[in-house]
Amino acid sequence: MAEEAARVPQLVGDWHPAPPEYWAFWREECKLADRIVVNSEWSREGLIRGGVPAEKISIIPLAYEGAEIRNQKSEVGGARVYPKRFTADRPLRVLIPGSD
């Protein structure tokens, strides 16, 4: 993220890098984990670059059909429409199962 923030500063908004304590906690969690599940080779490579042993990482791809997802209707009954840019009024919403 820091590389992208440096590359395109006008898209950063109020983003700030995570404090060192966050990364210390993250590294400890990775150390204690028997297995870390990711959904892509891209995620796996990122964890390996971050120091996670490759043998701890398993890839389980997301189970969806892209065309079906694109054709789903939103909860208010209309077609899904995504903005060109996410803002405080229309933030990006992400579900991360298993997080605190």
C-alpha positions as a LaTeX table, in Angstrom:
\begin{tabular}{lrrr}
\hline
Residue & $x$ (\AA) & $y$ (\AA) & $z$ (\AA) \\
\hline
Met1 & 0.00 & 0.00 & 0.00 \\
Ala2 & 2.83 & 2.38 & 0.83 \\
Glu3 & 4.28 & 1.89 & $-2.65$ \\
Glu4 & 0.93 & 2.68 & $-4.25$ \\
Ala5 & 0.45 & 5.71 & $-1.97$ \\
Ala6 & 3.81 & 7.03 & $-3.11$ \\
Arg7 & 2.98 & 6.30 & $-6.74$ \\
Val8 & $-0.51$ & 7.90 & $-6.76$ \\
Pro9 & $-0.72$ & 10.26 & $-3.76$ \\
Gln10 & $-4.04$ & 11.82 & $-4.81$ \\
Leu11 & $-5.80$ & 8.48 & $-4.15$ \\
Val12 & $-4.42$ & 8.04 & $-0.63$ \\
Gly13 & $-7.05$ & 10.02 & 1.26 \\
Asp14 & $-6.51$ & 9.64 & 5.00 \\
Trp15 & $-4.62$ & 6.33 & 4.74 \\
His16 & $-1.64$ & 5.89 & 7.05 \\
Pro17 & 0.67 & 2.90 & 7.37 \\
Ala18 & $-0.10$ & 0.49 & 10.18 \\
Pro19 & 1.98 & 1.06 & 13.32 \\
Pro20 & 4.91 & $-1.27$ & 14.10 \\
Glu21 & 2.85 & $-2.89$ & 16.91 \\
Tyr22 & 0.33 & $-4.11$ & 14.33 \\
Trp23 & 3.04 & $-5.81$ & 12.29 \\
Ala24 & 4.62 & $-7.36$ & 15.39 \\
Phe25 & 1.23 & $-8.85$ & 16.32 \\
Trp26 & 0.67 & $-10.01$ & 12.72 \\
Arg27 & 4.08 & $-11.71$ & 12.59 \\
Glu28 & 3.39 & $-13.46$ & 15.91 \\
Glu29 & 0.02 & $-14.71$ & 14.61 \\
Cys30 & 1.69 & $-16.04$ & 11.46 \\
Lys31 & 4.39 & $-17.72$ & 13.55 \\
Leu32 & 1.80 & $-19.44$ & 15.77 \\
Ala33 & $-0.45$ & $-20.53$ & 12.90 \\
Asp34 & $-0.22$ & $-24.13$ & 11.72 \\
Arg35 & $-1.78$ & $-23.23$ & 8.36 \\
Ile36 & $-2.65$ & $-19.95$ & 6.63 \\
Val37 & $-5.34$ & $-20.05$ & 3.95 \\
Val38 & $-5.33$ & $-17.60$ & 1.06 \\
Asn39 & $-7.46$ & $-17.41$ & $-2.06$ \\
Ser40 & $-4.81$ & $-16.78$ & $-4.72$ \\
Glu41 & $-1.21$ & $-17.23$ & $-5.74$ \\
Trp42 & $-0.88$ & $-13.44$ & $-5.54$ \\
Ser43 & $-1.81$ & $-13.52$ & $-1.82$ \\
Arg44 & 0.52 & $-16.46$ & $-1.23$ \\
Glu45 & 3.44 & $-14.64$ & $-2.83$ \\
Gly46 & 2.72 & $-11.55$ & $-0.75$ \\
Leu47 & 2.85 & $-13.54$ & 2.47 \\
Ile48 & 6.06 & $-15.24$ & 1.42 \\
Arg49 & 7.60 & $-11.82$ & 0.65 \\
Gly50 & 6.44 & $-10.82$ & 4.13 \\
Gly51 & 8.42 & $-13.65$ & 5.69 \\
Val52 & 5.76 & $-16.36$ & 6.08 \\
Pro53 & 7.13 & $-19.85$ & 5.34 \\
Ala54 & 5.66 & $-21.18$ & 2.09 \\
Glu55 & 4.89 & $-24.56$ & 3.65 \\
Lys56 & 2.37 & $-22.92$ & 6.01 \\
Ile57 & 0.31 & $-21.43$ & 3.16 \\
Ser58 & $-2.54$ & $-23.20$ & 1.37 \\
Ile59 & $-4.42$ & $-21.74$ & $-1.57$ \\
Ile60 & $-8.18$ & $-22.32$ & $-1.62$ \\
Pro61 & $-9.67$ & $-20.33$ & $-4.53$ \\
Leu62 & $-12.88$ & $-18.38$ & $-4.10$ \\
Ala63 & $-15.85$ & $-20.41$ & $-5.25$ \\
Tyr64 & $-17.85$ & $-18.14$ & $-7.53$ \\
Glu65 & $-18.65$ & $-17.62$ & $-11.16$ \\
Gly66 & $-17.74$ & $-14.10$ & $-12.24$ \\
Ala67 & $-20.62$ & $-13.69$ & $-14.69$ \\
Glu68 & $-23.14$ & $-14.78$ & $-12.07$ \\
Ile69 & $-21.77$ & $-12.30$ & $-9.52$ \\
Arg70 & $-21.84$ & $-9.47$ & $-12.05$ \\
Asn71 & $-25.47$ & $-10.24$ & $-12.86$ \\
Gln72 & $-26.70$ & $-10.36$ & $-9.26$ \\
Lys73 & $-29.05$ & $-7.67$ & $-8.03$ \\
Ser74 & $-28.29$ & $-5.50$ & $-5.02$ \\
Glu75 & $-30.21$ & $-5.81$ & $-1.79$ \\
Val76 & $-32.38$ & $-2.83$ & $-2.80$ \\
Gly77 & $-33.50$ & $-4.53$ & $-6.01$ \\
Gly78 & $-31.40$ & $-2.76$ & $-8.64$ \\
Ala79 & $-28.34$ & $-3.85$ & $-10.57$ \\
Arg80 & $-25.07$ & $-3.48$ & $-8.70$ \\
Val81 & $-23.31$ & $-0.28$ & $-9.56$ \\
Tyr82 & $-19.80$ & 0.46 & $-8.34$ \\
Pro83 & $-18.31$ & 3.95 & $-8.23$ \\
Lys84 & $-15.17$ & 4.85 & $-10.10$ \\
Arg85 & $-13.70$ & 5.88 & $-6.74$ \\
Phe86 & $-14.67$ & 4.94 & $-3.19$ \\
Thr87 & $-15.23$ & 7.81 & $-0.76$ \\
Ala88 & $-16.40$ & 8.41 & 2.82 \\
Asp89 & $-19.96$ & 8.62 & 1.43 \\
Arg90 & $-19.52$ & 5.38 & $-0.58$ \\
Pro91 & $-16.75$ & 3.36 & 1.10 \\
Leu92 & $-15.40$ & 0.07 & $-0.13$ \\
Arg93 & $-16.98$ & $-2.67$ & 1.96 \\
Val94 & $-14.97$ & $-5.83$ & 2.58 \\
Leu95 & $-15.91$ & $-8.96$ & 4.51 \\
Ile96 & $-12.96$ & $-10.74$ & 6.10 \\
Pro97 & $-14.27$ & $-13.94$ & 7.73 \\
Gly98 & $-12.50$ & $-14.86$ & 10.93 \\
Ser99 & $-11.14$ & $-11.41$ & 11.72 \\
Asp100 & $-11.70$ & $-9.62$ & 15.02 \\
\hline
\end{tabular}
